[in-house]
């Protein structure tokens, strides 16, 4: 346990949290020897830096830690794996650090994906006084860590069945109902697009569904793209493009993470989580470029490229989710390289029908340090995804506006009067930052939940 909610004892080492401005004032109150020691180390209160002050017996007497601000979500993330093992508490000098920021940043600062390799060392423990802010932050951190674990797990051990087990366990932990439709039963249940994409794999495709909450509450439907490995299908990817395709279920992992937060913090909604879970494989019965497949909504889709499979499986899930007329539907998907070309790894693309909603979400993401960026649902591009022999095609006419083309493809499966958000995310950190190691990542969960609380709980 990296964060312990209890009254800190004096045996824990104080961490004095400062920024550059407050450190200048605090250092003036230190003993001359301590002040000279910090000067010798070059500590100035810069974010993500720290300095240890020794006691008379040579042990660590205190830690000075620099932060960007009192509520910065990664304020202490650089510390848990580098401080000497032991128990720490927030000190009295410097900034009064927000309890939620302290809990979240410390817990995620200690995150390690250790399924295949033992940890080099256990992270240090931060002892915080019990508070609602700290408790909620640890709920967030737990969901984010679980999301990372799912994305980090190789496809050999995270196929459609294993993803289903993760959803089943989450349902059991929160008293939710879990069902799945597997293999050829997808055809009988009218999920033909999910079946078409996943039928070539030795591991059967499936549609996963979790439901939770009171039917009296507004219905919230979350949809996550669950392509557990994407070879590209018959339009096979190159080696570089295939290397990270274990993460192509990152949308499903993030949707499940958000669902876990909703359930753990008891948001007053009727929750439905839908995950079409497949492996896009190559075999004699694989779907082909030029094929026309049916979808649950009745629209026919020509396959322009088998590597644009995510939008195909999402079409059935979105159509099914819309049938029960939810108050809001959100889908999360590692959908297009075009979104990454436009915005890079750190900024998920937000597509939204309502401009005020988009602006609110972008502003909230910047405030919380969990950003996303608005891109347009530009319907004038729709002729570019219209087929000569079917209703629509799963690729545009050229490489331009690829993320928008994918979004307006999905929009065809969502009724015009339904409130809907589409988030095209990367679910991966290419470079390490404090609290965010290279590997699978949860993106937009804190922002989306904060926005959902405004909408449904009036917070």
LINPE-V486543 format. One record per helix or strand of 2 or more residues. SS is the DSSP state (H for helix, E for strand). FROM is the first residue (numbers start at 1). TO is the last residue. Records with the same first field share a line. If there is no record, write none. Layout:
SS->FROM-TO ; FROM-TO
//
This chain:
E->3-5 ; 13-18 ; 50-54 ; 60-66 ; 87-94 ; 125-128 ; 177-182 ; 206-212 ; 219-230 ; 270-280 ; 292-293 ; 301-302 ; 328-333 ; 348-352 ; 372-375 ; 392-393 ; 420-424 ; 428-429 ; 439-440
H->20-27 ; 32-41 ; 99-109 ; 132-152 ; 155-157 ; 160-173 ; 185-188 ; 192-198 ; 239-242 ; 245-264 ; 310-323 ; 337-343 ; 355-368 ; 379-385 ; 402-411 ; 445-456
//
